[in-house]
């Protein structure tokens, strides 16, 4: 089973927010998933991205591949403990 870390669209029409989930790569975008890892709210000002870093690290360590968008969001989001 190939696992991907990807965004799952939620919210009302024209007001999306996304869950960051671990899902089988063959399942549909908004379909079955394995675990919820965080959220992304692009319409907030500034946009909000929160994720459980421990869960993400565990999934990536087990071979899960983040999608391009999730990888970009993870790279942009610096952990607060490393900022000095």
Secondary structure, 3 states (H helix, E strand, C coil): CCEEEEEEEEEECCEEEEEEEEEECCCCCCCCCCEEEEEEECCCCCCEEEECHHHHHHHHHCCCEECHHHHHHHHHCCCCCCCC
